[in-house]
Amino acid sequence: MANAPVQRMSQLMAKTLRDDPADAEVLSHKLLVRAGYVRRTAAGIWSWLPLGKKVLANVERIVREEMDAIGAQEVLLPALLPREPYDATGRWDEYGAELFRLQDRKGGDYLLGPTHEEIFTLLVKDQASSYKDLPVILYQIQHKYRDEARPRAGILRGREFLMKDSYSFDTEDEGLAQSYAMHRQAYQRVFERLGLDYRICAATAGAMGGSKSEEFLAPAEAGEDTFADCPNCDFAANTEAITYELKAVDAEGVAAIEEIPTPDTPTIETLAAFLEVPASATLKNLLVKVDGEIVAVGVPGDREVDMDKVEAHFAPGTVEMVTEADFAGRPDLVRGYVGPQGLGEKVKFIADPRVAPGTAWITGANKAGTHARNVVGGRDFEVDQYVDVVVVQEGDPCPKCGTGLKLDRAIEIGHIFQLGRKYADALKLDVLGQNGKPVRVTMGSYGIGVSRAVAALAEQTADEQGLCWPAEVAPADVHVVAAGKALQIELALEVSEKLRAAGLRVLVDDRAGVSPGVKFTDAELIGVPKILVAGRRSGEGVVELKDRKTGEREELTVDEAIARLTA
């Protein structure tokens, strides 16, 4: 903020640390704690110190400006929410253990909001009665709560986090598509202004529901998502959202099923070694339980089943692995030797598209110590449903152009959904249409992880010395360092006031009794874009100006330095 008071480090409530926190695994966690931006309050719960709050506020400001620019209206809804709306949409149960549930003194059920679709829907239901009241976009910047089983990575995966969530309300699908496009463009502007490297990736909707969904991912080694990027075309997608076209093959000429004894080969590895065939020639059949019912999942033997995809497919059903007890109760299922040709109607069989009609496999013969070869899809077994359920691998063909995909880790920083009428149907959100009849409203939901964006920036821009913030989000424009005693401190404070008067945000290290080496180290660690040093030539009115990112230095007079910084 222009003309804000100079922030003196002698008065700053923040202590830098020389060593990494013992529990820190990722770079942003280490540096944000060491540089005095955040402190851990409890597992997955963080306090923001003055420098961190400034960065967080700058991210909020940029998000707010771009949301306002598309005509969105800001509101603030409660974080403590009643159970009933979430019962109506099924998400009270669907969220499972991630939901913070609590009761008031009268025994009423409440939750801490993980996301606010239901509450925004009810707000519009209360306020909008006619098509003339729509379209409208509402948003808030609010804390969200999810009871992560393993909160980790500092502010990247917390149980409380700050998020911008917005919601569009339209009477027609064309209006929803337009609202979605407006958000997509606004998000691009937000992340470009923040200085983030990002990708827009096709994604699955998950518990949010709806149809079209895209994620904004910031590539980073600490990322919890894996995404696929095509080096040849513009295709990019979260690996959970990648699907492949089902292509049947001609099975004419494939011999009849032949059973072969294969003792002690209950795994793909032992089977492939025994028969001296590649694992890709075998069919792996994984058994799971969906709401207690056994389902078989078929994939080529050289591929792993992506359980996240399986769970997403069967959501909101509960998916579990089968146990010894399940086999004991089903003598028709032989552990390690299951084949789809013997399942019949007893067990539902879903398969990856690579198990296409006409493909021939070596698979279990449903007899102990026995497999079968020449087992052909569509001839010897039927697939109840094809679902892409394999773990995507580096080099898999791009669904768009066929080029081998590259896989990278990334941090999810934004997600946009075309929800459609899921929530409007559940909560009966109608307005009076132009013809005087009720019209069911269609919705979009759009989130930006505000606190996550801070961590993502730290991950992408930090170097060996510490944080290195882009100018628009940094806690100050310039960090003035008094590298000496009274003379240097006096000059540093004088220069700081002149810079403040010129409209710059200034952090000055005026600490007495702290060595220049420690001050230089702290300046690098804190990561303000420009560092101005009042050092050995202070008596001549000469200071050193350093660019934090490039490391370039130059000696200038005080007036030259001020002119350079305010240009």
Secondary structure, DSSP 8 states (H G I E B T S, - for coil): -TT---EETTT-S----SS--TT--SHHHHHHHHTTSEEEEETTEEEE-HHHHHHHHHHHHHHHHHHHHTT-EE----SEEESHHHHHHTHHHHTGGGSEEEE-TT--EEEE-S--HHHHHHHHHHH--BGGG-SEEEEEEEEEE---SS-BTGGGB-SEEEEEEEEEEESSHHHHHHHHHHHHHHHHHHHHHHT---EEEE---GGG--S-EEEEEEE-TT-SEEEEE-SSSS-EEEGGG----------TT----EEEE-TT--SHHHHHHHHT--GGGBEEEEEEEETTEEEEEEEETTS-B-HHHHHHHHTTS-EEE--HHHHHT-TTS-TT---GGGTTTTSEEEE-TTS-TT-EEEEEEEETTEEEEEEEBTTTB--SEE---B---TT-B-TTT--B-EEEEEEEEEEEEEEETHHHHHHT-EEE-TTSSEEE-EEEEEEEEHHHHHHHHHHHH-BTTB----TTTSS-SEEEEE-SSHHHHHHHHHHHHHHHHTT--EEEE--TT--HHHHHHHHHHHT-SEEEEE-TTGGGTEEEEEETTT--EEEEEHHHHHHHHH-
